[in-house]
Amino acid sequence: MHFTSEQHLDDGVLEREFTLGEIPGILWTPASASAPAPLILLGHPPLGLRTMYPRLAGRARHAAADGFAAATIELPGSGDRPRWAAAEQARADLRRAMEAGEPVGDEIIDALVLPLVEKSVPEWQAALDALLSLPEIGGPVGYSGGVISIGIRLALVEPRISAAVLFTGSLVPAAMFEEARRVTIPLHVLLQWDDEGNDRQAALDLFDAFGSREKTLHANMGGHSGVPQFAGDAAARFFARHLR
């Protein structure tokens, strides 16, 4: 891990950009901490860190106020990272189906999501290795948001992640439902009831599939961009219970 820049935000949070090989990322740490801080990995949709920065920084500052460090990395094929032809074709097929008002078939969903999961999860694990080697970062670790299929895979294969906040709304391959049944860590799942880009019944079926004994569904009225502030507060309380 190589730090490329740092700045103190107006609330004293230290923000540092880094690279891990070819992967860019950002780490936020609380203004003052008497011990290594627990860590929250901030997932995001594949729109690029520059596009997502305002939302990510807001989430990170909220986490830092509660005493957590937060970090994120650029997803494969996003931002300035190289594109791959199969993913670009899958995105084009998805746009074409949605514009035509046609159902999005399993083949499109699998082609769009599964390669992203396969490529990104090992990168998240490598980033976690590097982050936990820093003296200011300690366990336990949580995962929050982003592409829910990535969160499912990480919750299943990464034993250092103790709890996860997952956001429904992204297309989920059928294979991920099978993986969800083997997830056992505590989960807090957010659902926007009127999310225009989400199949509500599929989201409910996915929640039902999770094998965790402790899982909470936090459903709110409104569309994808209408997540209320108190939903974030509930997620913060969830992490406070499980990452202390």
N, C-alpha and C positions, 0 to 999 in steps of 0.2 A: 504494500500500500504506500502510495506516494502522495503527500499533501501538496496541492498546487496553489491554494490561496486560503486566506482566513480573514474573517471579519467578526467584530462584536456587534450584534444587533442592538437595537435601542433598549431592549430589556435585559441586556447583558449576556444573552445566549451567544455562545461561540459557534460560528458556522464555518466549517472547513470543507472545501472541495477537495476531492482526491481522485486518483486513478488507481485501478487495480488491473494491471496489464492494460488491455485496451478498453476497460470498462470504467466510465466516469461515475462518480457518486458524490454524495454530500453527507456530512456528519454534523449533527447539532448536539452540543452538550450544555448542561445547565450552567448558569452563571457561577454558582458556588455549590460545591458538593464535598462533604467530609469523607466520603467513601466512594468506591467505584459505583457508577450509576447503572441501574438496570437498563436494558436496551429494548427499544421498539423498532422493528424493521417496517418502514413505510412503503407499502405497495402502491401502485398507481397504474392507470391504463396506459397502453403503448402509444402515447401522444408526444413523448419526449420530455426530458427534465426541464427544458426551458419553458415549454408550454405549461407544465404542471407545477412549476416552482412556487407561484403564490399560494396555491392550496397546500402543497407539501410543507412550505415554511410555516404556514399557519398551524398545521397539525403538529409540526415539530416544536413550535414555541409553546403550544398548549401542553405537550408532553413534558417539555423542560420545566414548565411551571410546577408540574407535579413531581419533579425530581428524576425524570427519565431522560436518558440520551435517546436520540432518534437518528436513523440513517436510511438512505435510499440509494439505489443504483439505477443506471440507465438500462432499460430492457433491450434485449437483442432486437435488431432491426429498427430501433427508434432513435430519435435525435440525430446525432452525427455518426451513429454506428452503421456499418454496411447493411444494406437491405438484402433479402434473399428472395429469389423469384417466386418460389412457391407461396410465400406469405403474401406477396403483392398480388398474385393471382387470386388467392382466397379472399383478400379484401375487396378486390374488384367484383368477384362473384357475389359476395355479400351485399355490396352496394347495389348491384344489378337486381338481385332478388328483392331487396327492400324497396327500391324505387318502383318496381313492377307490382308491388303488393303481394308478392308470392311468399309462401312459407320458406323459411331458411332450412334447407335439408341437412341431414346429419353429415353428409360428405363435406359440405362447406364448413360446418362447425368444427369437424375434426381437423380439416386442413388448416384452419385459421388458428385454433387454440392449442392442439396437442404439440406441434413443433415448438411453440412458444414456451410451453411448460417444460418440455424436454431440454431446451436450451437455457432457460432462465433459472431453473431451480439449482443446478450445480453452481451457477454464478452467485446466487444468493448465499449458498453454503460457503463458497470461497470468501465472499465478503464477510460473512459471519466469523470465519476463522481469523481474518485480519483484524476485525473490529474488537473481538474478544481478547486479542493479544495486547491491546492498548491498556495502559495502567488505569486510565480514567473510566474504562468500561468494564462492567461485570455482569454476571447473570442475575436473575433469570432473564429470558428473552421472550418478547411477544412479537407477533406479526399482525399488521393492520392494513386492511383495504386492498385496493388493486384488483387485478384479474382473479376472480374467486377460484378458478382452477389452479392457479399457481399457489394460492393459499392452501388449498386442499392437499396438494402434493407436498408442500413444505411441512404442513401439520402432520402428515403421515410419515415422512422419511427423515425429518430432522429432529432428533431427540432433545436438542438444546432449546427448542421452542416450547414454552410451557403453556401458552394460551394464545388465542387468536381472535381478532375482530374481523369478520368477513362481511363484504358488501355484495349482495345479490345484484344482478343487473347485467352480467356478461353472459354470453352464450356458453353453455356447459356441455361438453361431450358426454355421451352415455357412459363411457369408460370411467369418467370421474365420479359418477354415482357409486360405482363399485369401490373406488378408493375412499369415498366419503364414509362408507360403512365401516372402514377400518380406522378412522380417525377417532382418537379417544381423549384428546386434550380438551380442557374447557373452551367453549366457543360462545361468542356473542355475535349474532348474525343480524345485520340491518337490512330491512326490506322497505323500499318505498312502494306503497300499495298501488299507486297509479303510474309507476315507471313505464314510460312509453316504449322503452327499448327492452323490456324484460317480460318474460312469460311468467306471470304470477304463480300459476299452478306448478310450473317446473321449479320455481324457487321454493315453494312450500314442500314439494316432493324431495328436493335436495336437503332441506332442513330436516325432514323426517328421516332421511337416509343416514345422517351423521350418527356414528356410533358412540359419541361422547355421552357420558352419564350426566354431565353438566353442560347444557346448551340452552341458550336463551334466544328467542326470536323477538326482535324489537321492530315492530311494523308501524309505519307512520303514513298518514294520508299525504298525497302529493307526488309529483313527478321526480325524475332522476335528479334534477338540480335543486329540489326543494327540501333537502335534508334539514330538519330543524336543529337549532343549537343544542337543545337538550338531548338529542340523540348522541352528539359527541360527548356530552357530559356523562351520559350513561356508559359509554365505551371507556371513558377515563376511569370511572369508578370500578369497572370490570378489571382493568389492568391494575389498579391500585390493590385490588383483592388478591390478584394472582402473581404479581411480579415484585412483591415485597418480601 
